[in-house]
Amino acid sequence: MPSYKLSYFNLRGRGEIIRYLFAVAGVAYEDNRITSEEWGKMKADGKTPFGQLPILEVDDKVLCQSNAIAAYLAREFDLAGKTNMDQYRISAIQAAVGDLMTKFVEIHFEKDETIKAKKQKTLSEEFLPVWLVAVEKIYQEGGTSFFAGDSITLGDLYFFFAGESLKGVNEQVFKSCPGLDGLYNRIANNSELKAWREKRPKTDF
Ligand SMILES: N[C@@H](CCC(=O)N[C@@H](CS)C(=O)NCC(=O)O)C(=O)O
């Protein structure tokens, strides 16, 4: 087994999907949480290919881009689905979650309170209802207990990551999507993921 060192900020953010993979696979890694002072120096040193985090050091190789790192680890840990169609389904969920997170981040950093409220309203009344129906449909079409087969994969972890944020705003968010509601609870009950969520550092996002 190679040595793994994940460097990211003390946030869930773009690093958490990688931490979920290590947790579910039961693989040891260094969870290196960088302070803003350390980041200034690290960025200047040019160790990160895009001048951004996360990066994952696998022995002496530096991997970058969170989704690429997640896909790499999922394949290493047999959490990447079995078929081409499984991989499509995982990619579709990853992209859908990416779209949702982009909206969240945009709203979070909006300084004008009127624009912020307007963006929030558009998200909850227009974007999210369409998103939920589409994700529920992708799940139901699979006809299995997880997004891509009958065991947990990277697709489920992306969905769960988004679900945690959505539930932080509205605990009942999946009420009208019975498939997603059951799926969320099934993933939440994964014992390794549960253990990680209980012990991880508490951060706002
Ligand atoms: N596409 C990249 C985006 C990475 C990214 O935006 N990283 C942010 C934190 S979430 C960052 O490093 N910000 C600090 C900076 O740019 O100086 C990925 O998914 O890894």
PDBQT file of the ligand as one rigid body, heavy atoms in Angstrom, charges set to zero:
ROOT
HETATM    1  N1  LIG A 301     -10.737  22.480  -9.643  1.00  0.00    +0.000 N 
HETATM    2  C1  LIG A 301      -9.978  22.479  -8.418  1.00  0.00    +0.000 C 
HETATM    3  C2  LIG A 301     -10.356  23.723  -7.620  1.00  0.00    +0.000 C 
HETATM    4  C3  LIG A 301      -9.527  23.819  -6.370  1.00  0.00    +0.000 C 
HETATM    5  C4  LIG A 301      -9.844  25.076  -5.579  1.00  0.00    +0.000 C 
HETATM    6  O1  LIG A 301     -10.627  25.967  -5.989  1.00  0.00    +0.000 OA
HETATM    7  N2  LIG A 301      -9.208  25.175  -4.413  1.00  0.00    +0.000 N 
HETATM    8  C5  LIG A 301      -9.385  26.305  -3.549  1.00  0.00    +0.000 C 
HETATM    9  C6  LIG A 301      -9.972  25.842  -2.202  1.00  0.00    +0.000 C 
HETATM   10  S1  LIG A 301     -11.505  25.036  -2.371  1.00  0.00    +0.000 SA
HETATM   11  C7  LIG A 301      -8.022  26.914  -3.242  1.00  0.00    +0.000 C 
HETATM   12  O2  LIG A 301      -7.005  26.249  -3.276  1.00  0.00    +0.000 OA
HETATM   13  N3  LIG A 301      -8.016  28.203  -2.902  1.00  0.00    +0.000 N 
HETATM   14  C8  LIG A 301      -6.834  28.892  -2.468  1.00  0.00    +0.000 C 
HETATM   15  C9  LIG A 301      -6.160  29.688  -3.550  1.00  0.00    +0.000 C 
HETATM   16  O3  LIG A 301      -6.604  29.637  -4.716  1.00  0.00    +0.000 OA
HETATM   17  O4  LIG A 301      -5.182  30.387  -3.212  1.00  0.00    +0.000 OA
HETATM   18  C10 LIG A 301     -10.263  21.189  -7.626  1.00  0.00    +0.000 C 
HETATM   19  O5  LIG A 301     -11.387  20.674  -7.696  1.00  0.00    +0.000 OA
HETATM   20  O6  LIG A 301      -9.344  20.693  -6.965  1.00  0.00    +0.000 OA
ENDROOT
TORSDOF 0
